[in-house]
């Protein structure tokens, strides 16, 4: 068990997983990869294996508190931080860091998304032990995923000087590249995909927030100093005034002494229906008992309304079909990143009932 704390960030909307993902049940609350457990439940299980249960926080939106509590019955309500409004990850992490500082002192804190799929428990634990040690030396550590392909959907981290085994000083962060640049990055070597997971001492992070995001820094300092009974009121009054910015842009890309730990575990951000479909083993192309496929190679069907109708796909290849009680999505593989455009159109039409 690591002498550290963990904040699971669980406030996203998951619009690319419409129509299964909705405002009341976004991506992190869905069981997308089999086994019956949601991505949030899997993140909770990983955290419990590494961190003391009393030092695990879940940061989510107010509208999701009841759903999070239902999925994580072992998590005390006091350890669920309910954001009154979305402000991206910097205020989220600032709040968690301030709470940890107030209750446990200047210990390392891991900030991890709730909507990733991780495999390789031993390697995952070893990576966090390494990152925690770096945090105690004053580094902010991130985890770099060795790139398997020239991916244009991820940011990259370029490694600098070695910091011992499997860790490097970060030379720079790179924005999502186009295809040609991604291919050059892989050919040149020394780069990783940015996993979006971080470990840092809470004192170091609070210093960075004060210097770079002053409103968030002032809010975090107030949380660290407030009596626990007054925290909810403080958050209601001041959280919305924090800068709406990600921790990547707000802190990581501007900070000094940032390290990247090379990950030996399997990682996926499960960013779209394509990512889910790609994980389905060959010969098992569909979810749901009433699904019929004929001459439909690489078809993926998620039939949530199969109890009342059959879903048949005939003579169509590379297709993704997601059928729910009130909506049907059909798209070609490779196009599911664009599903959020459907959500935008439904918002424009005022169809809140489908969001």
C-alpha positions in Angstrom: 0.0 0.0 0.0 1.4 3.4 -1.0 1.8 6.2 1.5 -0.1 8.5 -0.8 -3.6 9.5 -1.9 -5.6 9.1 -5.1 -8.2 11.3 -6.8 -10.4 9.6 -9.4 -11.7 12.2 -11.9 -15.2 11.1 -12.9 -17.0 14.2 -14.2 -16.9 13.7 -18.0 -19.9 13.7 -20.3 -18.8 10.9 -22.7 -20.6 12.3 -25.7 -18.8 10.1 -28.2 -20.6 7.1 -26.7 -24.1 8.3 -27.5 -26.7 6.9 -27.5 -25.7 4.6 -24.7 -23.9 7.5 -22.8 -26.3 10.1 -21.5 -26.0 13.1 -19.1 -27.3 10.9 -16.2 -25.2 7.9 -17.1 -22.0 9.0 -19.0 -19.2 6.9 -20.3 -17.5 6.2 -17.0 -20.6 4.7 -15.5 -21.0 2.2 -18.4 -19.7 -1.4 -18.6 -18.2 -1.0 -22.1 -15.7 -3.8 -22.2 -17.4 -6.8 -20.7 -17.3 -8.3 -17.3 -20.3 -6.3 -16.0 -18.2 -3.6 -14.3 -18.2 0.0 -15.3 -15.0 1.9 -16.1 -15.5 3.8 -12.8 -15.7 0.6 -10.9 -12.6 -0.7 -12.5 -10.8 2.5 -11.6 -11.9 2.2 -8.0 -10.7 -1.4 -7.8 -7.2 -0.3 -9.1 -7.1 2.5 -6.6 -8.1 0.3 -3.7 -5.2 -2.1 -4.5 -2.6 0.7 -4.2 -3.9 3.4 -1.8 -5.5 3.4 1.7 -9.3 3.4 1.2 -9.7 6.5 3.4 -7.3 8.4 1.0 -9.3 7.8 -2.2 -11.5 10.6 -3.5 -13.8 10.6 -6.4 -14.4 14.0 -8.1 -17.6 14.2 -10.1 -20.5 16.5 -11.1 -23.4 17.2 -8.7 -25.8 15.4 -11.0 -23.8 12.2 -10.9 -23.3 11.9 -7.1 -26.1 9.4 -6.5 -25.1 7.3 -9.5 -21.4 7.2 -8.3 -22.5 6.3 -4.8 -24.6 3.5 -6.1 -21.8 2.0 -8.1 -19.2 2.4 -5.3 -21.1 1.4 -2.1 -17.7 1.1 -0.3 -16.9 4.7 -0.8 -18.0 7.1 2.0 -20.1 10.0 0.8 -17.5 12.4 2.4 -15.0 11.2 -0.1 -17.1 12.1 -3.1 -16.4 15.7 -4.2 -19.3 17.1 -6.1 -18.4 19.9 -8.6 -21.3 22.4 -8.8 -20.3 23.2 -12.4 -17.8 21.7 -14.9 -14.5 23.6 -14.9 -12.1 21.0 -16.5 -9.4 19.2 -14.7 -7.3 21.9 -13.1 -9.9 23.1 -10.5 -10.9 19.4 -10.0 -7.3 18.5 -9.1 -6.8 21.7 -7.1 -9.8 20.8 -4.9 -8.6 17.3 -4.4 -5.1 18.5 -3.6 -6.4 21.0 -1.0 -8.6 18.4 0.7 -5.7 16.0 0.9 -3.4 18.7 2.2 -5.9 19.6 5.0 -6.5 16.0 6.1 -3.2 14.2 5.5 -0.5 16.8 5.0 1.9 17.2 2.1 1.7 13.6 0.7 1.9 12.4 -2.9 -1.5 12.5 -4.7 -2.3 10.5 -7.9 -4.9 12.1 -10.2 -6.4 9.5 -12.6 -9.2 9.5 -15.0 -12.2 7.2 -14.4 -12.7 6.3 -18.0 -9.6 4.5 -19.0 -9.0 0.7 -19.4 -5.8 -0.6 -17.7 -4.5 -4.1 -17.7 -1.4 -5.5 -16.0 -1.8 -5.0 -12.2 1.8 -5.6 -11.2 3.2 -3.2 -13.8 0.6 -0.6 -12.9 1.5 -0.8 -9.2 5.2 -0.6 -10.0 4.7 2.5 -12.2 2.8 4.3 -9.4 5.4 3.4 -6.8 8.1 4.9 -9.1 6.0 8.0 -9.7 5.3 8.4 -6.0 9.0 8.3 -5.3 9.6 11.0 -7.9 6.8 13.1 -6.3 8.6 12.9 -3.0 11.7 14.3 -4.7 9.8 17.4 -6.0 8.8 16.1 -9.5 5.4 16.1 -11.0 5.2 12.7 -12.7 3.1 11.7 -15.6 2.9 8.3 -17.3 3.9 7.8 -20.9 2.5 5.0 -23.0 4.9 3.6 -25.6 3.2 4.4 -28.9 1.9 1.4 -30.8 1.0 3.3 -34.0 1.2 6.9 -35.3 -2.0 8.0 -33.4 -3.4 11.4 -34.2 -6.0 11.4 -31.3 -3.5 11.6 -28.4 -1.0 14.2 -27.2 2.6 13.1 -26.9 5.4 13.5 -24.3 9.0 13.9 -25.5 11.5 12.4 -23.1 14.6 14.2 -22.1 17.4 13.2 -19.6 17.0 9.8 -18.0 16.1 9.7 -14.3 17.2 6.1 -13.7 15.2 3.1 -14.9 12.0 3.8 -16.9 11.8 7.5 -16.0 12.8 10.7 -17.8 12.7 14.4 -17.4 10.0 15.8 -19.8 11.6 17.7 -22.7 8.2 19.0 -23.9 4.6 18.2 -24.4 3.3 17.9 -28.0 -0.2 18.6 -29.1 -2.2 16.0 -31.1 -0.3 15.7 -34.4 -1.5 15.2 -37.9 -0.7 11.8 -39.5 2.6 12.9 -41.1 3.9 14.4 -37.8 2.9 11.4 -35.8 4.8 9.1 -38.2 7.9 11.4 -37.8 7.6 11.3 -34.0 7.6 7.5 -34.0 10.4 7.3 -36.4 12.6 9.7 -34.4 11.8 7.8 -31.1 11.9 9.1 -27.5 8.2 9.9 -27.4 5.2 8.6 -25.5 1.5 9.0 -25.6 0.3 11.2 -22.8 -1.8 9.1 -20.5 -3.5 11.9 -18.6 -2.5 10.4 -15.2 -0.3 12.4 -12.8 1.4 12.0 -9.4 2.7 15.0 -7.4 3.1 16.2 -3.9 0.1 18.3 -3.0 2.3 21.1 -1.8 4.1 21.2 -5.2 0.8 21.3 -7.0 -0.7 24.0 -4.8 2.4 26.1 -5.5 2.0 25.6 -9.2 -1.7 26.6 -9.1 -1.0 29.8 -7.1 1.7 30.8 -9.7 -0.2 29.9 -12.9 -3.9 29.8 -12.1 -4.5 32.4 -9.4 -8.2 32.0 -9.0 -7.9 28.2 -8.7 -4.9 28.7 -6.3 -6.9 31.0 -4.0 -9.9 28.6 -4.1 -7.6 25.6 -3.2 -5.9 27.6 -0.4 -9.4 28.4 1.0 -10.4 24.7 1.0 -7.2 23.7 2.7 -7.8 26.2 5.5 -11.6 25.8 6.0 -13.3 23.8 8.7 -14.7 20.6 7.0 -18.2 21.7 8.0 -17.9 24.8 5.9 -16.4 23.2 2.8 -19.6 22.7 0.9 -20.6 26.3 1.2 -17.2 27.4 0.2 -17.3 25.3 -2.9 -20.8 26.5 -3.8 -19.6 30.1 -3.6 -16.2 29.9 -5.2 -15.7 26.9 -7.4 -17.3 28.5 -10.4 -14.8 31.3 -10.3 -11.9 29.0 -11.0 -10.3 29.1 -14.4 -11.9 26.5 -16.7 -8.8 24.8 -18.0 -7.2 21.4 -18.1 -4.3 20.6 -15.8 -2.3 19.9 -19.0 -2.6 23.4 -20.4 -2.8 25.2 -17.0 0.1 23.5 -15.3 1.9 20.6 -16.9 3.0 22.3 -20.1 4.5 25.3 -18.2 5.9 23.7 -15.1 9.6 22.7 -14.5 10.7 19.4 -13.1 8.1 17.3 -14.8 9.0 13.6 -15.2 7.5 10.9 -17.4 7.4 7.3 -16.2 7.4 4.8 -19.0 4.4 2.5 -18.6 4.7 -1.2 -19.0 1.0 -1.8 -18.4 -1.7 -2.0 -21.1 -3.6 1.3 -21.5 -6.5 2.5 -23.6 -8.5 5.7 -23.2 -11.5 3.9 -24.7 -12.2 7.1 -26.5 -14.9 6.0 -29.0 -17.1 3.1 -30.1 -14.2 2.1 -32.4 -12.0 1.5 -29.4 -14.6 -0.7 -27.9 -15.2 -2.6 -31.1 -11.5 -3.2 -31.6 -11.3 -5.0 -28.2 -14.0 -7.5 -29.1 -12.3 -10.9 -29.9 -12.5 -12.3 -33.4 -15.6 -14.4 -33.8 -17.6 -12.6 -31.1 -18.8 -9.6 -33.0 -22.0 -8.6 -31.2 -23.5 -7.8 -27.8 -27.0 -9.0 -27.2 -28.9 -12.3 -27.5 -31.1 -11.2 -30.5 -28.4 -10.1 -32.9 -28.2 -11.6 -36.4 -25.2 -11.1 -38.6 -24.7 -12.3 -42.2 -21.8 -11.4 -44.5 -21.0 -8.5 -42.1 -17.3 -8.8 -41.4 -16.0 -6.6 -38.6 -19.5 -5.6 -37.6 -20.0 -4.5 -33.9 -23.5 -4.5 -32.5 -24.5 -3.2 -29.1 -28.1 -4.2 -28.7 -29.4 -2.7 -25.4 -33.1 -2.9 -26.6 -32.8 -6.5 -27.8 -35.5 -7.7 -25.4 -38.1 -6.2 -27.7 -36.6 -6.5 -31.1 -34.0 -8.3 -33.2 -31.1 -6.4 -34.7 -29.9 -7.8 -38.1 -26.9 -6.7 -40.1 -26.6 -8.2 -43.6 -24.0 -7.5 -46.3 -22.4 -4.5 -44.5 -18.8 -4.5 -43.4 -16.9 -2.3 -40.9 -20.1 -1.1 -39.3 -21.0 -0.1 -35.7 -24.6 -0.4 -34.5 -25.7 0.8 -31.1 -29.4 0.2 -30.4 -31.1 1.6 -27.3 -34.7 2.0 -26.2 -35.1 5.5 -27.8 -32.2 5.9 -30.3 -30.3 4.0 -32.9 -26.7 4.8 -34.0 -25.2 3.4 -37.2 -21.8 4.4 -38.3 -18.8 3.1 -40.2 -15.8 2.0 -38.3 -13.3 4.8 -38.2 -16.1 7.5 -38.0 -17.3 7.0 -34.4 -15.2 10.0 -33.2 -17.8 12.1 -35.0 -20.7 10.9 -32.9 -20.4 14.0 -30.7 -21.8 15.9 -33.7 -25.1 14.1 -33.2 -25.1 15.2 -29.6 -24.4 18.8 -30.7 -27.3 18.6 -33.2 -29.7 17.2 -30.6 -28.7 20.1 -28.3 -29.4 22.6 -31.1 -32.8 21.1 -31.7 -33.7 21.2 -27.9 -34.0 17.4 -27.6 -33.0 17.1 -24.0 -34.9 13.9 -23.8 -32.3 12.2 -25.9 -29.3 13.7 -24.1 
